[in-house]
């Protein structure tokens, strides 16, 4: 887009992002509701399924009665395992997003403009792998091949170990091996999809379904820190000496491994004792077949 003459070239990138934001906002306004009960486009069966399989407080009770176990969340090994692996994995994610284009240009002498497809390939494969990983993880759990915890650990190992190996390989690439570098980049980016589809990205809902938003919100906030630190470190290391890209990649690989080890040792995919709640959800069916029915569904994740 920067090379296009339309709309001044580089400003078109920001105009495009703004347009997508407006479109998404309109879609959100049209389809979002506070609860499944109020949604206009889902069936009665789907409403009932959602209510019976989530920990949302959907009754008309006082919302102030909802208690968040902050102490338990902030002292939970399972939560901290999630926070750490999320932060470590995001270090790699932000390194790929913000610094790899610079590496490809300065070290590999890679003309990104004339090889647009190769530049986009890692993210195309990432999208595919995320969906494949999600489906595969669900099948593994549903068929009781592995526990939820071991499934999450397996996909986190794949989503951290393989990117770590790929960035170590990138440390030894030269401009004569630019297409090998593309393969390594594709592996490194694409296997993040294992974490997204079957790994840590789902753990907050596994361990604390009643507090998923809170647990994941903390995790997401902490995992944003690498987005601030990583580009600065890359710039400081490589500004005067391009050979220091090796140090960048070794740091990245080490952080991947740290996150993987921590979650493998302390991570969990099982409901935590402090997250066991009993919620009464009042379900009002609104279609013509059950319009007059008023059904209470007892949801109890306790023993």
Secondary structure in CASP SS format (residue, H / E / C, confidence):
PFRMAT SS
TARGET T0000
AUTHOR 0000-0000-0000
METHOD secondary structure of the structure
MODEL  1
X C 1.00
X C 1.00
X C 1.00
X C 1.00
X C 1.00
X H 1.00
X H 1.00
X H 1.00
X C 1.00
X C 1.00
X H 1.00
X H 1.00
X H 1.00
X H 1.00
X H 1.00
X H 1.00
X H 1.00
X H 1.00
X H 1.00
X H 1.00
X H 1.00
X H 1.00
X H 1.00
X H 1.00
X H 1.00
X H 1.00
X H 1.00
X H 1.00
X H 1.00
X H 1.00
X H 1.00
X C 1.00
X C 1.00
X C 1.00
X C 1.00
X H 1.00
X H 1.00
X H 1.00
X C 1.00
X C 1.00
X C 1.00
X C 1.00
X C 1.00
X H 1.00
X H 1.00
X H 1.00
X H 1.00
X H 1.00
X H 1.00
X H 1.00
X H 1.00
X H 1.00
X C 1.00
X C 1.00
X C 1.00
X C 1.00
X C 1.00
X C 1.00
X C 1.00
X C 1.00
X C 1.00
X C 1.00
X H 1.00
X H 1.00
X H 1.00
X C 1.00
X C 1.00
X C 1.00
X C 1.00
X H 1.00
X H 1.00
X H 1.00
X H 1.00
X H 1.00
X C 1.00
X C 1.00
X H 1.00
X H 1.00
X H 1.00
X H 1.00
X H 1.00
X H 1.00
X H 1.00
X H 1.00
X H 1.00
X H 1.00
X H 1.00
X H 1.00
X H 1.00
X H 1.00
X H 1.00
X H 1.00
X H 1.00
X H 1.00
X H 1.00
X H 1.00
X H 1.00
X H 1.00
X C 1.00
X H 1.00
X H 1.00
X H 1.00
X H 1.00
X H 1.00
X H 1.00
X H 1.00
X C 1.00
X C 1.00
X C 1.00
X C 1.00
X C 1.00
X C 1.00
X H 1.00
X H 1.00
X H 1.00
X H 1.00
X H 1.00
X H 1.00
X H 1.00
X H 1.00
X H 1.00
X H 1.00
X H 1.00
X H 1.00
X H 1.00
X H 1.00
X H 1.00
X H 1.00
X H 1.00
X H 1.00
X H 1.00
X H 1.00
X H 1.00
X H 1.00
X H 1.00
X H 1.00
X H 1.00
X H 1.00
X H 1.00
X H 1.00
X H 1.00
X H 1.00
X C 1.00
X C 1.00
X C 1.00
X C 1.00
X C 1.00
X H 1.00
X H 1.00
X H 1.00
X H 1.00
X H 1.00
X H 1.00
X H 1.00
X H 1.00
X H 1.00
X H 1.00
X H 1.00
X H 1.00
X H 1.00
X H 1.00
X H 1.00
X H 1.00
X H 1.00
X H 1.00
X H 1.00
X H 1.00
X H 1.00
X H 1.00
X H 1.00
X C 1.00
X C 1.00
X C 1.00
X C 1.00
X H 1.00
X H 1.00
X H 1.00
X H 1.00
X H 1.00
X H 1.00
X H 1.00
X H 1.00
X H 1.00
X H 1.00
X H 1.00
X H 1.00
X H 1.00
X H 1.00
X H 1.00
X H 1.00
X C 1.00
X H 1.00
X H 1.00
X H 1.00
X H 1.00
X H 1.00
X H 1.00
X H 1.00
X C 1.00
X H 1.00
X H 1.00
X H 1.00
X H 1.00
X H 1.00
X H 1.00
X H 1.00
X H 1.00
X C 1.00
X H 1.00
X H 1.00
X H 1.00
X H 1.00
X H 1.00
X H 1.00
X H 1.00
X H 1.00
X H 1.00
X H 1.00
X H 1.00
X H 1.00
X H 1.00
X H 1.00
X H 1.00
X C 1.00
X H 1.00
X H 1.00
X H 1.00
X H 1.00
X H 1.00
X H 1.00
X H 1.00
X H 1.00
X H 1.00
X H 1.00
X H 1.00
X H 1.00
X H 1.00
X H 1.00
X C 1.00
X C 1.00
X C 1.00
X H 1.00
X H 1.00
X H 1.00
X H 1.00
X H 1.00
X H 1.00
X H 1.00
X H 1.00
X H 1.00
X H 1.00
X H 1.00
X H 1.00
X H 1.00
X H 1.00
X H 1.00
X H 1.00
X H 1.00
X H 1.00
X H 1.00
X H 1.00
X H 1.00
X H 1.00
X H 1.00
X H 1.00
X H 1.00
X C 1.00
X C 1.00
X C 1.00
X C 1.00
X C 1.00
X C 1.00
X H 1.00
X H 1.00
X H 1.00
X C 1.00
X C 1.00
X E 1.00
X E 1.00
X E 1.00
X E 1.00
X E 1.00
X E 1.00
X E 1.00
X C 1.00
X C 1.00
X C 1.00
X C 1.00
X C 1.00
X C 1.00
X C 1.00
X C 1.00
X C 1.00
X E 1.00
X E 1.00
X E 1.00
X E 1.00
X E 1.00
X E 1.00
X E 1.00
X C 1.00
X C 1.00
X C 1.00
END
